[in-house]
Amino acid sequence: MTGSESEVGRRIRLAFERETRRLKIGQIVPLKTLRSGAKESKKYAQILSSVSAIGLVEAPVVTPDRKQPATYFLLDGLMRIEALKDLGIDEVECLISTDDEAYTYNKRVNRLAAVQEHRMIVRAVDRGVPAERIAEALGLDIHTIRRRFRMLDGICADAVEQLKDTSCPLSVFDLLRRMVPIRQVEAAELMVGQNNFSTMFAKALLVATPENQLVDPRKRKPAGATAVTSEQISRMERELASLQSQVKSVEETYGVDNLHLTVAKGYIAKLLTNSRVVRWLSQHRQEYLPEFQAIAEIGNIGPDRTAAE
């Protein structure tokens, strides 16, 4: 390693430890309590059934308590921990975060990708778990489980590698399967490049595929009034690229903007507890007072994240 590489290595701190760690459930301290009625919800029943049938898919995320050795704070996975407790399991494999901010983690977390879910189902079937039990555990019908089991049939390895960590829906792979391998890779690269994994975008790529790059050229594209012209495809691609750029810009600034709004709301709410401030506003800036009161009464800025467990 060169001196400059060493310097970069010292400046960059990993967000998580490289290896997971097996912990006793009793060592993990939740930062919040399970909301009332959560254990009676359909989602909790699915988690409980899934953990019982095929084991834990996503490891809970914890961070060490700096003041008490061998104690860890739970950043993500409260429902999973509760399910393990209810099943009588006293140990769990955990991902160790070097950042103790649950907000930071939840903003950056990537949920289970379609390819990873496919591999999980294949692994469970290889272990002898019946498809009916997997369907019950995941809250899906048996037909969907069979489709997900066969999801990568006819998809080339390079395209799978491109899409393995993405949020591609099942229908995208059905469309890719109609293309020859080299076109599958091109389509996967375009989806990754645009950060667009929607079925609509995949359909547009299929329509734009030359017939000699289709698995079955006899399945011709729609003709007549329903035909899609090359100009329409080009316009669609430009509009999608512009939309994705706007969405990416919002995603990058969402956390900071949300924090600023939360701080501003708290500051205004504190100001309105001062009777002198309220009296001055009512006398000199009457139009501001109802607006400030409306801001102070906002219950929650941004989406409720309690369902993300």
N, C-alpha and C positions, 0 to 999 in steps of 0.2 A: 504494500500500500504506500502510495506517495504521500508527501507531507500535506499537500492540498486535500487529498482524499481523507487523510486522518483528521484534518481540521473540520471538514464537512461532517465526518462521523461524530465528532465531539459536539457539533452544533445541533445535529438532528437527534431528537429523543424519540424512541419508539413509544407508541401509544399503548401497546400491550406487550407483555412478556412473550417470548418466542414459544414457550411451552405452556400447555395447560397444567393445572394443578388439582389434584384430588383432595377435596376438603370434607370435613365433617359438617353436616347440616347445622349443628350447634355452633360452629365457628362463624357462621354467616349472620350478620345483623341487617335486616331490611331497613331501608331509609324511609319507608312508608308502610302503612297497613293496607291490607286488602279491603277494598270498598265493600260496603254492606250489600249482601246478595250476590257477590261475585261467584261464590262457590255453587250457587244454584243456577248459574248461567250456562247456556249451551256451549259457549267457548271453553269454560272451565271443564265441562264434561268431556269435550273433545281432547283437551290437553291431558286430562287424567287417563282417558282411554288410550291415547297415543303413547304416552309414556309407559303404560302397562303393557301394551302390545309389542312395541318396537323399540322402546328405550327413548332416551332423551336425544333429540335431533340438534337443537341449538343449546350450546353450553351457557349457563348463566354467567353474567359478567360481574366481577367483584373487584374491589380495591382494598389494599391493606389498611388497617387502622394504625396510624403512625404512633398512637399512644399506647395501644395494647397489642403486644405480639400475639400471633396466632388468631387474631380476630380480623374479620373482613366485612366491609360494608357492601351490600348488594346494590349494584347500579342498574341491572336489567335482569328480568326473569322471576319476578315475584310469584306469578302464578305457577311457574314450573317448580319452584322451590316448595310451594304449598302442596302441589300434586305429589312430589316426592315424599313429603311428610305423611300425607294421607295414605300413601302406598307402603309406608313403613321402611322406606329407603333412607339410610342415615349418612350416605356419602354421595358426592357428586363431583364430576369433572368440571372445573371452572376456568374461564378465561380471565386472566389477571390484568386489570387495567392499571396503567401508571398515572392516570388522570382520575381524580376523585369527583369529577363533575358529571353527574348523571345526565344533565341537560346536554352537555357536549357529546356524550356517548350516544344518546338517543337520536340526536340530529344526524349523526354519521353512520348509524347502524345500517347494515344491509341484511334484509331478511332473506329467507331461504329461496334460492334461485330455482327455476324450473328444472334445470339439468341436475342440480343437487338433489331435488326432491325425487326425480326419476331414479337416481342412483340409490337413494334411500329405500325406495320401494323395491328395486331389484335386489338389494342386499337382504331386505326382509324376506322376500320370496325365496331367495337362495338358502336362507336359514330355516325354511320350512313353514313360515307364517302364511296361513291361507289368505288369499286375496280378499275374501269376505271379511276377515278380521281386520285387515289393513283398512278396508273401506269404512268399517265401523269406527275404527280408531281415528281416522282423519275426517269423519263426517261427510264422506263422499259416497256416491253410488258405485257399484261394482264395475259398471261400464267405464266410468271415468278412471278408475284404478287400472283397468286393463289398457286403456288408451295411454295413460302415463307410463305404464310398464313398457309399451311398444313405441314410446315417443321418439326415440333416436334411431329406430329402424329406417334405413335408407338415407340417413344423414351422415355425411362424411366427417371423419375425425377432426379435420382442420376447422370446419364450421362449428362443431361442438366445442372445440377449444376456444373459439372466439366468443361463444355465447354462454359459456359455463357459469359465469358469475352475473349474468344479466337477468332482468325480469321478463323475459320472453314468455308470452302466454302459449298455451298448448297449441292453439290454432296456427301460430307462426311456423311451427315445425311441420304441420300438415302441408303448408304452402311451400316450404323449402324442399319438401320431399318430391315435389313435382319438377324440380330443377336438377340438372346434372351436377355432379360434385363441384366442378370449378365455378359454376354460377352460384352454388350454395355459399361458397367461400366469399365470393364477391358481394352477395347480398348481406351476409353476416358482417362483413367489413363496413358496408354502407350503413347498416343499422347501428353498429358500434360508433362509427364516425359521427353520425347524426344524433346519437344517444336517443334513438327512437325505435322502440321494439313493439310498436303497436301492430295489430292485425291489418289495419288500413294501410300502413306503410309497406308491410310485407306483400299485400295484394298489389300495390302499385309497382313494386319491384318485379312481381311475377308477370304483370301485364307488360312491363318493359323488357322482359326477357325474350331474346330471339328464339324462334321455334327450334333452331338446331341446338339450343341449350335447355330444352325441355325434355323430360324423361319420356313423355308420350306426346309428340307433336300433333297427333291426331285430335287431341283435345284442343281445338282451335279457340282462339280468344273470341269474345262476342263481336258480332258484326252488325252493320246497320246503325240504327239509332243508339244502340247501347255500346257501341265501340268507343274505346278510349284512344284519342289521337296522341301522337308524340308531343304536340304542343301542350296538351292538357297535362300530360305526365311531367313535362319540364316545369310547368307552372306549379303543379302540386309539389314537386320536389323543392322548388325555391321557397314556396310558402311554408313547407314543413321545416326547412332549414332555418328560416327566419323565426318561426315560432319556437323551435328548440333553443335558439340562441337567447330569446327573451326569457324562456323558462329557466335556463341555466343561470342567467344573470340574477333573476329573482331568488333562486335557490342559494346562490353564493352570498347574498346579502340578507337573507331572511333572519338568520340567527341574530346578527348585530342589530338589525332594525327592530326585531321583537324585544331585545334587551333594552334598547333606547326607549321604546314605547312603555315598557314596564316600569322603568325608572321614572319617566315623566309622569305616568299615572300615579305612582306612589308619592311623588313630590307634590302634585296638585292636590291629592287627597289630604296630605299633611297640611298644606296651606289652608284648606277649607275648614280645618279643625280650629283655626285661629279666628275668633270672633271679630277681631279688629280688621283682619284681611277681608272677611266676608262683608263687613259693614262698609269698608272703603269701596269694594267692588260694586256693592248695591247702590252706592251714592254716585260714583264716578264712572263706572264701566258696567252698567247694567246688562249690556248685551253679552259680556264675557261670562257672567256668573252662571247662567244656566248651562252654557257649554262646558265650563269647568266642572260643574256638578255632574253632568252626563258622563264626562271622562272618568271622574272619580268613582262612579257607580258601575263601571264596566267590570263584569265578574271575571272574565278570562280573556287574555290577549293571545290569539292564535288558537289552533285546534287542541282539544283535550287529548292528552297523551296517555291517559290512564288505561285506554284500551289497547295500548301497544305492548302490554306484557304478554 
